[in-house]
Amino acid sequence: MPTPRKIKLAGENNSVAVEWSDGHRSLYPYTYLREKCPCATCTDAHGTGERPTARPAVQSSVLPIYEKPLKPEKAEVVGRYAVGITWSDGHSTGIYSFDYLRGLCLCGKCQTRESRVGNRG
């Protein structure tokens, strides 16, 4: 599995830019990446991985409202398998494994590959 070579938090169009070891480049809009946080607070803590239908202090469908614009403030590599992101809304417990992060890529090439893999049965 490819690993990130470079992560740019202040990427273009309010997106995190990741350059992968296989030469691929991914852009993750801030809101999209924050909504996909894999931590136990943001997902079902009972192991299903589903997102809760209601969350405390949430004004919108998923994210709380804060005075500052949502953006990543810091990213740190966790071991040799993941990146932890600290967000401007104060959230910092999400650890995005490299596999998970790559799977979130929104580019046409990755989305086409994902739909082919998902359709195998």
Backbone hydrogen bonds, N-H to C=O, Kabsch-Sander energy under -0.5 kcal/mol:
donor,donor_aa,acceptor,acceptor_aa,energy
5,R,19,E,-3.8
6,K,19,E,-1.7
8,K,17,A,-3.3
9,L,7,I,-0.6
11,G,8,K,-0.6
11,G,9,L,-0.9
11,G,15,S,-1.2
14,N,11,G,-0.7
16,V,28,Y,-2.7
17,A,8,K,-2.5
18,V,26,S,-2.8
19,E,6,K,-2.8
20,W,18,V,-0.6
20,W,24,H,-3.0
21,S,3,T,-2.5
23,G,20,W,-2.1
26,S,18,V,-2.7
28,Y,16,V,-2.5
30,Y,14,N,-2.6
33,L,29,P,-2.7
34,R,30,Y,-2.6
35,E,31,T,-2.5
36,K,32,Y,-1.3
37,C,34,R,-1.5
43,T,39,C,-1.5
44,D,50,E,-2.1
47,G,44,D,-1.3
49,G,44,D,-0.7
58,V,55,R,-1.1
59,Q,57,A,-0.6
60,S,63,L,-1.4
73,E,86,T,-3.5
74,K,86,T,-1.5
76,E,84,G,-2.4
78,V,82,A,-2.9
79,G,77,V,-0.6
81,Y,78,V,-1.7
82,A,78,V,-1.5
83,V,96,Y,-2.0
84,G,76,E,-3.2
85,I,94,G,-1.3
86,T,74,K,-2.8
87,W,85,I,-0.5
87,W,91,H,-3.1
88,S,71,K,-2.4
90,G,87,W,-1.9
96,Y,83,V,-2.8
96,Y,94,G,-0.6
97,S,95,I,-0.8
98,F,81,Y,-3.1
101,L,97,S,-3.1
102,R,98,F,-2.6
103,G,99,D,-2.1
104,L,100,Y,-1.0
104,L,101,L,-0.7
105,C,102,R,-1.6
106,L,27,L,-0.6
111,Q,107,C,-2.6
112,T,108,G,-2.3
113,R,109,K,-2.0
114,E,110,C,-2.7
115,S,111,Q,-2.1
116,R,112,T,-1.8
117,V,113,R,-2.5
118,G,114,E,-2.8
119,N,115,S,-1.2
120,R,117,V,-1.1
